[in-house]
Amino acid sequence: MKKLIILFSVALLSGGAAFSQIHKMEHRDSSVVSRTYNLNPVVITGSGHHQRLKSTATPVHVLSAQEIREQGITTFDAALTRMMPQVSMAPNSMGTFLRLNGLGNKYILILINGQKLSGDISSNVDLNRINMSRVKRIEVLDGAASSLYGSDAIAGVINIITDQPTDAVCSISNDTHVSGHGVLTENVNIDIFKNGFGSYTSFSHDRADSYQNNSLEYKKGSDTGTQQTIAPFFTGYRSNIIGQKFTYTPLQQLALNAGIDYSYKITDRPETQSDITGGTDYEMRYKGLRWNLGGIYKFTKRNSLQANFTVDRFHYGKEYDVETKTNAIGDYVQSKKQRSMEGELRAILGLSKNSTTIFGSDWRKDYLTASSGNIDEHVYTMAVFAQHEQTLFKDFTATVGLRLTHHQTFNQHLTPKVAMMYAPGNFRFRATYSAGFRAPGLDELYYHYFSVNRGKPQIIFGNQDLSPEKSHYFSLNAEYRTQQVAFSITGYLNRISDMVVRQNIDVDNASMTMLRKEFPEMTDAQAAKLERYSLYTNSDKGDVKGFQVNISSNIVQGFNLSANYVYTYARTKSGDEWNVLERSIRHTATIAANYHHSWGRYGLNINLNGRLQSKTYYPDYEDAPGYGVWNLHTTHSFDVAKWAFIEPSIGIDNLFDKADRRIDSSNRKYALYSPGRMLVAGLKVKFKH
């Protein structure tokens, strides 16, 4: 701790010495280091077209690239959890388990520039496919949004808007961050823009070592009740993303774009050892390839036609680094391969002075091949949708939307939306109703899955008799917004029917006979350990209700304070019994204080942020305790010249060394995955012409 304090003090003192010298220089206004928080940014996710945040009838939460950079954030999950309390995440070797307002991965639609990010690992999202160096802002829309976005948007939508700068003919930047436990992120961008043509090349490398918070685990029959283990609490990994995007504007009215992204990730876990438990024979390897074509033609300022086509491929499997009876070192065994193709055509029309109308159509086809689940299936959906936004009279705006979806397996579904906003002066009062729809995934329909994890067999059956999940979302919002302060409070209710869950069924003699017949590869020893198997089924209903309070203020010039609080009560009902939804959190808050000032060519930014949350519920396990984590980060920006910019940064993550160091057991779950206090340092360098 003393070393951390000394290093941090040196950084602040050196920064202070720098700006004391620079202050004596002639003052020059710098667009790079001068900045202010925009409390009324442009958003697109709530309404499907660009408009100011205060003008949208559907509330949207926005996190800008500026806020992300100033907090020293380098990963997508940290960006959301530090600033948006309605979001929680649990990392593991199978991706990241993401929750939004109490509901998990499969109910959350993740978009990149409005196009769905496909690919999951056992229903966990692979967030390492997102290149944070290209993020312009992240928009989060709470609640059902199927009228605009179709299936999966029941809990909400997370839309990642990327940036294609046009302020220089050529620019090259490198942004590097390091911290404890081998954490390293490095992003290199090369941007060229001239005569309407843009080329944007990026490379992103992200890595972290595995670590333990406790080297013990419980063991039945042991004299001490515990034993040593090398099983990691957090699974290390190495990840790379290579991206290329082209834009071309041959006419003032026409803009075209094309892009491709390749992602690679492999875990880094301890290998199997004969004298201690917790090692593994293989690493999980993931690859993704995503490309898209798109364009927009503007007939007039308020009338345009947009088209996009996206292909997304993602697959993962096991790469062996220990020789086994069936596999040699270096062997790769594919577990799952997913592919999606999606095309969308959308017209955004200003048919009258006080209205915006959207007409669109969407086609999508999903493929799934899973060797471990014995699946080779595909399904398509087609949809048409329309939305009309009208200012009916002074200060009153109404939005009505409707989507008709035809699903290859589940036929037609209508998902309407109605939103109203009354906006006298600086106040906004909003009411929203929206319907949600989610078709069961191909794995939930067709899985025939058998695997063995650390000697324990697992069996999952799909169910082709499943019904689609449907939801009804209601919200009321009140907001006060000026250039200096923004305050809002939102209450909501999200009711879901026919939720698809995995039902655990105890194994008896009759079912064991059936299981041995279905999976002849199961050995006698494995069968002896099998206590239950799982079947996907529809439960009765889900019920999520709560409220959010958000406040942000530019209190004085150079100082901004924001605070967000979320209360969530999430339940599911199966039969006559209500249960708290697994992994739900009742109370969560995030707080951030930011100070910034510039002296000539030097800019100083100090950011303090914290996340506080109550316990995480696990109905069949021990609840994970609540926590409060605070982070302090400083950046020092130097405009070396018109063509060069340097920004060193230093900070401390988890100031008060909070960590969950409980002994691992089969009945223990976690919410906080931090290893404790860590020093974080970074350097960004940018050259432009």
LINPELIN-V45337 format. One record per helix or strand of 2 or more residues. SS is the DSSP state (helix for helix, strand for strand). FROM is the first residue (numbers start at 1). LEN is the number of residues. Records with the same first field share a line. If there is no record, write none. Layout:
SS->FROM-LEN + FROM-LEN
//
This chain:
helix->2-21 + 53-3 + 65-6 + 76-8 + 105-3 + 127-3 + 132-3 + 146-4 + 442-5 + 509-10 + 524-6
strand->42-2 + 51-2 + 61-4 + 87-6 + 95-6 + 108-5 + 115-2 + 120-2 + 124-2 + 135-8 + 156-7 + 170-10 + 183-12 + 197-12 + 216-3 + 226-4 + 236-16 + 254-15 + 282-19 + 303-18 + 332-18 + 355-16 + 375-19 + 396-12 + 411-12 + 427-12 + 448-6 + 456-6 + 469-13 + 485-13 + 500-7 + 532-7 + 541-16 + 559-16 + 577-4 + 587-13 + 602-12 + 627-15 + 644-10 + 678-11
//
